[in-house]
Amino acid sequence: MIRQIALLDKKGLSLVEVMISLVIVLLVFLALMQTALVSIDANTANILRDEAVSMAEAGMSNARNSPFDSLGTTSSVQYRSFKSMTNFPFTVATVVNDLNVDNKQVDITITWGWKEKTVANGNPYTYRVSTILRRR
């Protein structure tokens, strides 16, 4: 008996109902796509920050292993490649201040631009590390 009732009901969906359903699905996918784009951008910013931290650590290790009297202020642009970005520029500035005869302060600042935070806009991303070195 139930089988006959199901076969007799041949209403289906109207074109308007299908179009409304498609609009709802489109809105859901647009929201998901925006979420994916935000997460990709945040992931890229974190990768760039991690690369800057790695460069600062390498610079600090180099300063610690250099002869005390040869330490000096330098500035350079270093290019790194990762993921789909090739030759991404980072500015590395090393400032050495003599505190006294046996102590020097070494400051390493890594600067890079991403999206709207650029050097040209005056608000780039920066990572700074500092230490005091003593003559051995």
C-alpha atoms as a printed R data frame, in Angstrom:
    type eleno elety resid chain resno      x      y       z
1   ATOM     1    CA   MET     A     1  0.000  0.000   0.000
2   ATOM     2    CA   ILE     A     2  2.792  2.448   0.835
3   ATOM     3    CA   ARG     A     3  4.447  1.658  -2.480
4   ATOM     4    CA   GLN     A     4  1.455  2.834  -4.442
5   ATOM     5    CA   ILE     A     5  1.284  6.162  -2.559
6   ATOM     6    CA   ALA     A     6  4.898  6.936  -3.365
7   ATOM     7    CA   LEU     A     7  4.383  6.215  -7.052
8   ATOM     8    CA   LEU     A     8  1.233  8.330  -7.253
9   ATOM     9    CA   ASP     A     9  3.042 11.420  -5.835
10  ATOM    10    CA   LYS     A    10  4.763 12.812  -8.955
11  ATOM    11    CA   LYS     A    11  5.171 16.449  -7.882
12  ATOM    12    CA   GLY     A    12  9.016 16.714  -7.918
13  ATOM    13    CA   LEU     A    13 10.838 20.054  -7.621
14  ATOM    14    CA   SER     A    14  9.954 23.198  -9.499
15  ATOM    15    CA   LEU     A    15 12.589 25.233 -11.356
16  ATOM    16    CA   VAL     A    16 12.338 28.002  -8.753
17  ATOM    17    CA   GLU     A    17 13.096 25.567  -5.923
18  ATOM    18    CA   VAL     A    18 16.120 24.227  -7.815
19  ATOM    19    CA   MET     A    19 17.418 27.769  -8.471
20  ATOM    20    CA   ILE     A    20 17.029 28.737  -4.793
21  ATOM    21    CA   SER     A    21 18.891 25.594  -3.771
22  ATOM    22    CA   LEU     A    22 21.726 26.416  -6.192
23  ATOM    23    CA   VAL     A    23 22.008 29.975  -4.815
24  ATOM    24    CA   ILE     A    24 22.241 28.633  -1.261
25  ATOM    25    CA   VAL     A    25 24.953 26.144  -2.292
26  ATOM    26    CA   LEU     A    26 26.825 28.958  -4.104
27  ATOM    27    CA   LEU     A    27 26.783 31.147  -0.979
28  ATOM    28    CA   VAL     A    28 28.111 28.303   1.147
29  ATOM    29    CA   PHE     A    29 30.955 27.632  -1.306
30  ATOM    30    CA   LEU     A    30 31.846 31.335  -1.496
31  ATOM    31    CA   ALA     A    31 32.133 31.462   2.295
32  ATOM    32    CA   LEU     A    32 34.330 28.342   2.284
33  ATOM    33    CA   MET     A    33 36.518 29.793  -0.461
34  ATOM    34    CA   GLN     A    34 37.016 33.036   1.479
35  ATOM    35    CA   THR     A    35 38.013 31.006   4.538
36  ATOM    36    CA   ALA     A    36 40.526 29.040   2.463
37  ATOM    37    CA   LEU     A    37 42.037 32.260   1.056
38  ATOM    38    CA   VAL     A    38 42.427 33.747   4.535
39  ATOM    39    CA   SER     A    39 44.135 30.600   5.797
40  ATOM    40    CA   ILE     A    40 46.489 30.491   2.779
41  ATOM    41    CA   ASP     A    41 47.466 34.127   3.374
42  ATOM    42    CA   ALA     A    42 48.074 33.514   7.092
43  ATOM    43    CA   ASN     A    43 50.113 30.403   6.271
44  ATOM    44    CA   THR     A    44 52.276 32.350   3.811
45  ATOM    45    CA   ALA     A    45 52.850 35.150   6.342
46  ATOM    46    CA   ASN     A    46 53.956 32.525   8.892
47  ATOM    47    CA   ILE     A    47 56.327 30.916   6.386
48  ATOM    48    CA   LEU     A    48 57.910 34.312   5.688
49  ATOM    49    CA   ARG     A    49 58.259 35.002   9.421
50  ATOM    50    CA   ASP     A    50 59.838 31.589  10.002
51  ATOM    51    CA   GLU     A    51 62.302 32.276   7.201
52  ATOM    52    CA   ALA     A    52 63.197 35.643   8.789
53  ATOM    53    CA   VAL     A    53 63.756 33.956  12.162
54  ATOM    54    CA   SER     A    54 65.995 31.383  10.489
55  ATOM    55    CA   MET     A    55 68.012 34.109   8.763
56  ATOM    56    CA   ALA     A    56 68.412 36.056  12.029
57  ATOM    57    CA   GLU     A    57 69.567 32.926  13.863
58  ATOM    58    CA   ALA     A    58 72.116 32.219  11.124
59  ATOM    59    CA   GLY     A    59 73.355 35.813  11.256
60  ATOM    60    CA   MET     A    60 73.672 35.688  15.025
61  ATOM    61    CA   SER     A    61 75.537 32.385  14.863
62  ATOM    62    CA   ASN     A    62 77.887 33.902  12.288
63  ATOM    63    CA   ALA     A    63 78.478 36.933  14.542
64  ATOM    64    CA   ARG     A    64 79.248 34.696  17.537
65  ATOM    65    CA   ASN     A    65 81.744 32.656  15.521
66  ATOM    66    CA   SER     A    66 83.504 35.666  13.955
67  ATOM    67    CA   PRO     A    67 86.618 37.207  15.479
68  ATOM    68    CA   PHE     A    68 85.660 39.893  17.992
69  ATOM    69    CA   ASP     A    69 87.572 42.715  16.285
70  ATOM    70    CA   SER     A    70 86.175 41.943  12.818
71  ATOM    71    CA   LEU     A    71 82.525 42.541  13.780
72  ATOM    72    CA   GLY     A    72 81.038 45.509  11.962
73  ATOM    73    CA   THR     A    73 77.797 47.080  10.794
74  ATOM    74    CA   THR     A    74 76.473 45.646   7.513
75  ATOM    75    CA   SER     A    75 73.332 45.730   5.415
76  ATOM    76    CA   SER     A    76 72.347 43.445   2.559
77  ATOM    77    CA   VAL     A    77 69.427 42.014   0.662
78  ATOM    78    CA   GLN     A    78 69.148 38.232   0.686
79  ATOM    79    CA   TYR     A    79 66.830 36.301  -1.597
80  ATOM    80    CA   ARG     A    80 65.116 33.100  -0.555
81  ATOM    81    CA   SER     A    81 62.982 30.695  -2.571
82  ATOM    82    CA   PHE     A    82 60.258 28.498  -1.133
83  ATOM    83    CA   LYS     A    83 56.898 27.147  -2.189
84  ATOM    84    CA   SER     A    84 55.772 29.000  -5.310
85  ATOM    85    CA   MET     A    85 57.823 32.129  -4.506
86  ATOM    86    CA   THR     A    86 61.250 32.462  -6.049
87  ATOM    87    CA   ASN     A    87 63.822 35.062  -5.075
88  ATOM    88    CA   PHE     A    88 61.757 36.626  -2.295
89  ATOM    89    CA   PRO     A    89 63.779 39.583  -0.872
90  ATOM    90    CA   PHE     A    90 64.658 40.027   2.789
91  ATOM    91    CA   THR     A    91 66.721 43.008   3.984
92  ATOM    92    CA   VAL     A    92 69.255 42.035   6.644
93  ATOM    93    CA   ALA     A    93 70.773 44.844   8.723
94  ATOM    94    CA   THR     A    94 73.448 44.070  11.294
95  ATOM    95    CA   VAL     A    95 74.370 46.897  13.668
96  ATOM    96    CA   VAL     A    96 77.352 46.515  16.002
97  ATOM    97    CA   ASN     A    97 77.788 48.969  18.904
98  ATOM    98    CA   ASP     A    98 80.905 49.037  21.065
99  ATOM    99    CA   LEU     A    99 79.795 49.048  24.694
100 ATOM   100    CA   ASN     A   100 83.339 49.058  26.050
101 ATOM   101    CA   VAL     A   101 86.695 47.513  25.185
102 ATOM   102    CA   ASP     A   102 85.537 43.957  25.888
103 ATOM   103    CA   ASN     A   103 81.814 44.062  24.986
104 ATOM   104    CA   LYS     A   104 79.848 44.673  21.799
105 ATOM   105    CA   GLN     A   105 76.116 44.722  21.238
106 ATOM   106    CA   VAL     A   106 74.970 43.056  18.005
107 ATOM   107    CA   ASP     A   107 71.487 43.828  16.647
108 ATOM   108    CA   ILE     A   108 70.194 41.973  13.597
109 ATOM   109    CA   THR     A   109 67.012 43.239  11.950
110 ATOM   110    CA   ILE     A   110 65.292 41.359   9.138
111 ATOM   111    CA   THR     A   111 62.767 43.348   7.091
112 ATOM   112    CA   TRP     A   112 60.392 42.131   4.380
113 ATOM   113    CA   GLY     A   113 57.177 43.178   2.719
114 ATOM   114    CA   TRP     A   114 54.042 41.155   2.173
115 ATOM   115    CA   LYS     A   115 50.682 42.297   0.795
116 ATOM   116    CA   GLU     A   116 49.941 45.823   2.067
117 ATOM   117    CA   LYS     A   117 52.721 45.826   4.678
118 ATOM   118    CA   THR     A   118 55.701 46.936   2.581
119 ATOM   119    CA   VAL     A   119 58.768 49.115   2.902
120 ATOM   120    CA   ALA     A   120 57.216 51.535   0.396
121 ATOM   121    CA   ASN     A   121 54.181 51.989   2.676
122 ATOM   122    CA   GLY     A   122 56.446 52.522   5.675
123 ATOM   123    CA   ASN     A   123 55.184 49.566   7.688
124 ATOM   124    CA   PRO     A   124 57.057 46.398   6.644
125 ATOM   125    CA   TYR     A   125 57.265 43.222   8.654
126 ATOM   126    CA   THR     A   126 60.363 43.126  10.854
127 ATOM   127    CA   TYR     A   127 62.083 40.631  13.092
128 ATOM   128    CA   ARG     A   128 64.840 41.793  15.438
129 ATOM   129    CA   VAL     A   129 67.273 39.867  17.588
130 ATOM   130    CA   SER     A   130 69.946 41.303  19.854
131 ATOM   131    CA   THR     A   131 72.835 40.008  21.933
132 ATOM   132    CA   ILE     A   132 75.935 41.177  23.737
133 ATOM   133    CA   LEU     A   133 79.240 39.559  22.815
134 ATOM   134    CA   ARG     A   134 82.241 39.492  25.095
135 ATOM   135    CA   ARG     A   135 85.882 39.297  24.015
136 ATOM   136    CA   ARG     A   136 87.253 35.813  24.636
